[in-house]
């Protein structure tokens, strides 16, 4: 397998092309770290963008949903798959420059284009749902009751092959114009991180149930 995705006209930025990344390691790292993605598709002639959860298994991106959701119904009505655009973004910092024009953010993002298909085969759906749980908390899939037949039927999963993919990364400090560097305004980066807090047990949890090591 190639170590990088091949750029296409749709995955080549029109601005800041030097920030584009196509290597699989960068793309996979961003997809695996992000907890929320946004799924874009066209419904009734208008664009729709919905937040959802996702998980990557090798070169397939699985998207969680309901069997009655708009994307799932649209995918079932599309024999060749539902054309979608999936994006994820990790915000790493606020970039404050001396000039208003040069303020920015440090970020890592991925855009995936392609045709999403509904996952109907039971073994693949169970595997995908396990990946979605483990993406949120590694080890969780084996530490909860598996879906029963009714729950499995009510849960929708879309699969999207990672083929037309690009990442974009902005890192570093502000880029001020030389003549602005002497201005008396603070400039630099405010780092941002998503950090978990201490787990809060459910009010009805048996006190004898220990906190799992993965939490």
N, C-alpha and C positions, 0 to 999 in steps of 0.2 A: 504494500500500500504506500502511495505517495505520502511524504511527510507534510505536504501542504495541499490546500484546496486550490483549484485553478480559478483565477479571477475571471469574471464575466462582465459584460457591459453594465449589468445591473448591480454587481458587487464592487464596482470601481468607483470610489468617491469622486465627486466633481470638485471638492475643496479639501485641502489638507491631505493630499494623497499619501504623504509620507507617514501619516498615522495609521494607514491600513495595514492589517496583518492577515496572513492567510495560512500560517503554519498551524497544524492540528493541535499542537501542545497549547498554544495560546487560546485558540477557540475552545478547546475542551476545558481548560482551566476556568475560563469565564462562565461557560455553561454550567459547570459543576459547582461553582461557588455561588452563583445567583440563585435566589429562592423563588423569585417571581419572574414570569415572562409575560409579554403582551402578544396576543394573537390577533393579527389583522387579516380581514377577508372582506369580500364584497357581498352584501345581502340586499336583494331588491334594488340593485343599482346604486347603493350607497355604501361607503366604507364603514366598517365596524371594527373597533379595536377593543379587545377584552383582556383583562388580566387573568392569569391562571397559573397553576403550578406545572412544573416540567421535570423531566429527568432524562439524562442521556445514558444510553446503553450502547457502547461501541459507537457505531455510526448512525444510530437511530435516535431521534428526539421524540419522547413520548409526552403528550399533553393531556392533562386531566380535565374531565368535564362530566356532563350529565347526558344521558341518552336523549333527553328532550331539549338539549341546548341548541341554540342557533347554529353554531359551527358543526355540531354532530349531524344535525338534520341536513345541513347544506352538503356535508361530505358524503352522506348516503345518497344524495340526489346527483352527485357528480361521479359518473362511472370512471373517469380518468383521474379522480382525486380532486380535492378542493384546493384551488390556488390560494396560498397563504403567504404571509410575511410574519415571521416570529422574531421578536427582538428581546434582548436582555441587556440591562445596564447596571454596572457597579460604579457607584460614586465614591471616589477616593479622596477628594479634597476640593476646597473652595480656593480659587486662585484670585488673589486681590492684587491688582496692579495700581500704579499711580494714576494712570489715565482710565477713565470710565470705559473707553472702547476696548481696552485690553484685559478686562476681567474675564475669567473663564472658570472652568471646573476641570479637575483631573478625573478621568473616567476610563473604564474599559467596557466596551459594548460588543455585541455580536448580532448580526442580522442573518437569518436563515430564510431562504426563499425556496419554494417548491410546492408540490401537491401532497396534501395530507390525506391519509386514508384512515377510515375507522378500523379499530382492532376488534375483530369478532372472534377469532380463534381463542378458546378458553385458556390454553396454556400460555399463549403470548400475552393475553390480557392480565392473567395472574402475575406473570413475570414483570410486566410493565407496572402494575400497581405496587408490587414489591419494591421496584426501583424508585417509584415516586415516594414511598414511605421512607426508604433508606436515604433518599436525597435530602429529606427534611431532617432526619436523625438516623445516622448509620447504625444499623442493628435493630431498628424499630420493627421492620417487617416480620422478624422472627419473634418479636416480643409483644404480639397482639393477636386477637382472634382474626383469622382469615375471613374474607368475605364469603357469605353463604350464596346460594344460587340466586336468591331474590336481589341481594345487594349487588352481586356481580352484573345482573341484567340491567340494573338501574344506573350503573356507572359507565360513563363513556370514556374512551381513550382514543386519541388520534395519534398516528405515527407519521413522522416526517423524516425522510432520509436526509442526512447531512451531505449534500452535494454542492449546492450553490450557496456558499457561506463566506462571510467575511467578518473580521473583527476590526475595531478601531480603538486606538489607545492614545490618550493624552496624559503625559506625565511631566513633572518638572515645575519650575516656578514661573512667575509672570514674565512676559516679554514686552518690556516698555521701550518706547522710543528713546534713543540716547539723550535727547534734549529734555526728557521728562525725569531722568534718573536723579536729578538734584532736587526735585520737588519734595516738600516736607510732608509727604503722605506715606503711611506705612504700606509696605508691599511684601507679599509672601504667600504662603500656603497655609490654610487651616485644614489639617488632615481630618478625614471622616472615616469612621469604622462602624460596622454593624457588629455589636458584641452581645452575646446572650447574658441574661441575668440569671439569678438563682432560680431553679425550678420551683414553682408554686403548686403543691399537691391539690388535687380536687377535694372539695369539701366532703365528699362521700367516700374518699379513698380509705381503705382499711389501713390503720396505722402500722400494721405489720408488714405491709408491702414495701420493700426497700427501694431506694432510688436506683434506677439502672445505671450501670457504670458508664454507658454511652452518653448519659446526661450530665 
